[in-house]
Every structure is written in structure tokens, then in C-alpha cells.
């Protein structure tokens, strides 16, 4: 899957995967030693994330049902909690620096291509 920022006309990720099941959502990126610059994890039904037992920092974009960006967390460190974004339907976990690189802002619209 690819994730495109339609508002800024930038590519956010070229190799995204979805976490739909309870266990896939719970596991997320746990156990990974690194995160490739093109990768992303789209967690469905997610309004906040935790970084317990993670090994590296990440960026997180929260989007609503219409794929509008409603929250951003840059460079969240291991053993941290993100803020809770009530309007979010999905959390997109990305390598640190991805939000700045792909020019993602609150209010932008993203497209998740299957």
C-alpha cells in the first residue's frame, strides 16, 4: 500500500501495511529493531498509541474516517504515551522525520492506496 498526502502532493509511505486484528494492533511494531524510511503501519480503530517496549522513536499521524489529519506526534520516544485524539479512526506509524519530510499538517487529506 502507498500513503499519499493529497493536500501537499507528497508521498508519505510506499510500503504500508494494515493492522486490523486485535493481536496485530496490540503488537504493532513491537520486536522490530528498525523501521525503513518507506514503511508505515496503519492501525485501525486507534485514537492513541503507546511506546512500551519499543526500541526506537517514531512519528504518528492520526486521521479520521474521511482520512483528514486530526493529530500529529513527532519523534515519540520509547516508553511514552501519545495524546488521545478523540476524532481519530486510524493511527499511521512512520519512521521519525516522516511527518516533516512529507509535509503533513493538521487538516491535510491522505489517501491510502491498496
Secondary structure, DSSP 8 states (H G I E B T S, - for coil): -EEEETTTTEEEESEEEEE-SHHHHHHTTTT-S---TTEEEEEET-S--B-TT-SS-EEEEEE-TT-BEEEEEEEE-TT-B----TT-SEEEEEETTHHHHTT--TT-BEEEE-
